[in-house]
């Protein structure tokens, strides 16, 4: 969920544009995922009842086997690992409705 403001819509458009570029890059360089494990570690969740807002801190990680890795070595493909990518997510209630998300 992204708020419906012009700022939210601009954010969504830019994220979709980046995703399209990443997908084409992955296809061209044989970086599509063959297998993966994805991790989320929620570090902190705070709720401010007065301002009707919640903040979530979460660490992202993954283990990925890419196409190119198996093409190079079918017997022992390299597994790419990433850990501790921090995300902060804010949820806020607007106009008496459901909370909207911004990042």
Secondary structure, DSSP 8 states (H G I E B T S, - for coil): ---SSHHHHHHHHHHHHHHHHHHHHHHHTT--EEEEEEEEEEEEEEEETTTTEEEEEEEEEEEEEEHHHHHH-SSS---EEEEEEEEEEEEEE-TTS-EEEE-
